[in-house]
Amino acid sequence: MKSFDCDVLIAGGGPTGLLTAFLCGEAGIEARAFEMRDAIAPDLRATSFHPPTLDMLEPDGFTQEIVAQGLTTTQWQVRLHPEGERAVFDLAVIRDEVRHPFRLQCEQSRLQQAIYDRLARHPRARADFGHKVVGFRQDETGVDVDVESARGIETLRARILVGADGLASTVRETAGIPFEGEAFPETTLVVTTTFPFEQHMEGLTIVASCWTPGGNLAFLRLRDFWRLAIYLREDIPVEQQITPDGVQAALQNIIASPQPYPVLGAWPYRVQQRIVPTYRKGRVALVGDAAHVNSPAGGLGLNGGIHEAFELAEALKDIFRRGADLERLDLYTRRRRPVVAEEILGQAKRNRDRMREKDPDERRRLLANLQAITGDPERHRAYVRRASMLDGLRMAAQIS
């Protein structure tokens, strides 16, 4: 019989992959994570942490670390710009249901670094950067995984392989698991700037979605700068809008400034919305962006990946510590896939579709409806519970 190098081998060293490795190690499960990048990058793809996510991360001390490095807010808003009319939602309405009734704005790389630092001294789990999982073969007792590094390709054997290797997951593709969905046609421009929007827009919260004349954008404030997601115009070539002059023009259209905007960074991206039909194939399980991707509207993707890491870790504990069969991973699929399909992908798409509305009268109708929700305590609470992902987690917990 072949010997095993670890119980669980994880492809991908983003926050979800590293967290899966850490949770396995804490449960006494030998785990190794491999990340193709050489080091943790200051990644701004995800910057929002919702209340139940902060509750989950608290027992191991991660919440305290990232809260100290970010900004918190109890409120977010949807507003018309430049008019300033807005609907304001308040997480304080669920303060009796969570320990952290606020949203944290913090770069995902800070959580990634905090977990990596713990893994560096962990006796049962570790992470190796500069290593990429390039293939695998599974049999009845384990998985032989090919890992490429500067030294060449090494084959390691694990009892279970976890794909946490993102949108272009090698694990998912090698396993032959479809990735069903679509790529949206629009291009989004992400811009980081120190311009003080809060001094020019009355009542602007650090999380805000805005309708603008002919378009829309999202404001996300981090500790040292604003991060804007600007949905590019459809009547001007994308190539023209992502030049330095095009970026300046987009910012000047928000607030006219006599001086050029201080731009720290700017880059375009395309949004996809996809999900796998199953999270498990044999001894292979998927987690995070390897299993689903969605519009960033609402800040749901990273949080969903973190929730999956905890759910998957419970399944692995049952298998390795409580004698459960490998089919325990099917419950992981049953709990996560329907929640992701409706409460993450569905909710993100509804948020996106609402903000892409261009008709002024329909925008005002949508805003009036949101304002009516915030004015009704029961509807406000229900809306906030769903937007903060509490409903999805409770839905998953009831599935057996």
Secondary structure by P-SEA (a helix, b strand, c coil): cccccccbbbccccaaaaaaaaaaaaaccbbbbbbcccccccccccccccaaaaaaacccaaaaaaaaaccccccccccccccccbbbbbcccccccccccccccccaaaaaaaaaaaaacccccccccccccccccccccccbbbbbccccbbbbbbcbbbcccccccaaaaaacccbbbbbbcbbbbbbbbcccccccccccccccccccccccbbbbbcccbbbbbccccccccccccccaaaaaaaaaaaccccccccccbbbbbbbbbbbbcccccccbbbccccccccccccccaaaaaaaaaaaaaaaaaaacccccccaaaaaaaaaccccccccaaaaaaaaaaaaacccaaaaaaaaaaaaaaaacaaaaaaaaaaaaaaaaaaaaaacc
